[in-house]
Amino acid sequence: MADQVRALCSVITKIARADLESHLKRHHSGIGSIEHGVLRHLSRGVTSMAEISRLMGIAPSTLVYVVDGLTKKKLVRRGKDSKDRRREPLLLEKKGAGLFARFARMDARSSLVKSLESMAESRRRQLLALLHELVQGLKDSERLYLPPDTEARKAPSAAPSAAQTVLTAKARRPRHD
């Protein structure tokens, strides 16, 4: 059963990433899914490259190139830590925040959103509750995700929309975007 869950999560992640890439390209955003992921974490207050690397599941060396590109595009800047000269917290520039705000939610044309919307609302809530339960039972899961907001911490009975369900469920899983 664990192999099936892993395979299904992999399919969902790949399709969601491809949908995001397509959406970003279609709207000429100038960024890819990995850059989008960095902007997402910065918009939530994560400023450490090490923390973003851990949350996204990508190597710090890869993240350096991504951040360099975001810096050149003036979407992100490296700050200075007055207490530790070696540390360079990442700061989201106004331009980067605006760009992320345009693409923060999943596209309504996304395969994942459409699939969720084809399900009965009660089944979507049940799926979300089961995913929350599964993730809470995983060792170190609290280190691997950052809830998008306080809504993610509420009980699933709040009946989120399909898009909110997708966002919350995806935020609970390790991201490799």
C-alpha positions in Angstrom: 0.0 0.0 0.0 2.9 2.4 0.8 4.2 1.9 -2.7 0.9 2.8 -4.2 0.5 5.9 -2.1 4.1 7.0 -3.1 3.3 6.4 -6.7 0.0 8.3 -6.6 1.7 11.2 -4.8 4.4 11.2 -7.4 1.8 11.4 -10.3 -0.1 14.2 -8.5 3.1 16.2 -8.0 4.3 15.8 -11.5 1.0 16.8 -13.0 0.6 19.8 -10.7 4.2 20.9 -11.5 3.6 20.6 -15.2 0.3 22.5 -14.9 2.1 25.3 -13.0 4.9 25.4 -15.5 2.4 25.7 -18.3 0.4 28.4 -16.5 3.5 30.4 -15.8 4.7 30.1 -19.4 1.3 30.9 -20.9 1.1 34.1 -18.9 4.8 35.0 -19.7 5.7 35.3 -16.0 9.4 34.9 -16.7 9.8 32.3 -13.9 9.5 28.6 -13.6 8.1 26.3 -10.9 11.2 26.2 -8.8 11.4 30.0 -8.8 7.7 30.2 -8.0 8.4 27.9 -5.0 11.1 30.2 -3.7 8.8 33.2 -4.0 6.0 31.3 -2.3 8.3 30.5 0.7 9.6 34.1 0.9 6.0 35.4 0.8 5.3 33.3 3.9 8.2 34.7 5.8 10.9 32.1 5.2 14.2 33.9 4.6 16.9 31.3 5.0 18.3 29.6 1.9 18.9 26.5 4.0 15.2 26.4 5.2 13.9 27.0 1.7 16.2 24.3 0.4 14.9 21.9 3.1 11.2 22.8 2.5 11.5 22.4 -1.2 13.6 19.3 -1.2 16.3 20.7 -3.5 20.0 20.9 -3.0 21.4 24.2 -1.6 23.8 24.4 -4.6 20.8 24.3 -7.0 19.0 26.9 -4.9 22.0 29.3 -5.2 21.5 29.4 -9.0 17.8 29.9 -8.7 18.2 32.8 -6.2 20.9 34.3 -8.4 18.4 34.4 -11.3 15.6 35.8 -9.1 18.1 38.5 -7.9 19.0 39.4 -11.5 15.3 39.8 -12.3 15.0 42.1 -9.2 12.4 39.8 -7.6 14.5 38.9 -4.6 17.5 40.5 -2.9 20.0 39.2 -0.4 20.0 41.0 2.9 22.5 41.4 5.7 22.3 39.9 9.1 23.7 42.3 11.7 24.3 39.4 14.1 26.0 37.0 11.7 27.9 38.4 8.8 28.0 35.0 7.1 24.2 34.9 6.9 22.4 36.5 4.0 18.7 36.4 4.5 16.6 36.5 1.4 14.1 39.3 1.0 11.2 39.4 -1.3 11.3 42.6 -3.4 8.0 44.4 -4.2 8.2 43.3 -7.8 8.6 39.7 -6.7 5.7 39.9 -4.2 3.5 41.3 -7.0 4.5 38.6 -9.4 3.9 35.9 -6.9 0.5 37.4 -6.0 -0.5 37.1 -9.6 0.3 33.3 -9.5 -0.3 32.4 -5.9 -3.3 30.2 -6.5 -3.6 27.2 -8.7 -5.1 27.9 -12.2 -8.7 26.9 -12.5 -7.7 25.0 -15.7 -5.3 22.9 -13.8 -5.9 19.1 -14.2 -5.7 18.8 -10.4 -8.3 21.5 -9.7 -10.6 20.1 -12.4 -10.2 16.6 -11.0 -11.0 17.8 -7.5 -14.0 19.8 -8.7 -15.4 16.7 -10.4 -15.5 15.0 -7.0 -18.4 15.6 -4.5 -17.6 18.3 -1.9 -17.9 15.7 0.9 -15.3 13.5 -0.9 -12.9 16.4 -1.3 -13.2 17.2 2.4 -12.7 13.5 3.2 -9.6 13.4 1.0 -8.1 16.4 2.6 -8.8 15.1 6.1 -7.2 11.8 5.2 -4.1 13.5 3.7 -3.8 15.6 6.9 -4.0 12.4 9.0 -1.4 10.7 6.8 1.0 13.6 7.0 0.6 14.0 10.7 1.6 10.3 11.1 4.8 10.7 9.2 8.1 11.1 11.1 9.4 14.7 10.8 6.5 15.8 8.7 6.3 19.1 10.7 9.7 20.0 9.3 8.7 19.3 5.7 5.9 21.7 5.2 4.8 25.2 6.0 1.0 25.7 6.3 -0.1 28.4 3.8 -2.0 30.3 6.5 -4.2 29.7 9.5 -6.9 28.2 7.3 -4.7 25.2 6.8 -4.8 24.6 10.5 -8.6 24.6 10.7 -10.6 21.4 10.6 -11.4 20.2 7.1 -15.2 20.7 7.9 -14.8 24.3 6.9 -15.6 23.1 3.3 -12.8 24.7 1.3 -13.2 25.2 -2.4 -11.4 22.8 -4.7 -8.6 25.2 -5.3 -8.1 25.8 -1.6 -8.2 22.1 -1.0 -5.5 21.6 -3.6 -3.3 24.3 -2.1 -3.7 23.1 1.5 -3.1 19.5 0.5 0.0 20.4 -1.5 1.3 22.6 1.2 1.2 19.6 3.6 3.5 17.5 1.4 7.1 17.9 0.7 7.5 20.1 -2.4 10.0 19.6 -5.1 9.2 22.7 -7.2 
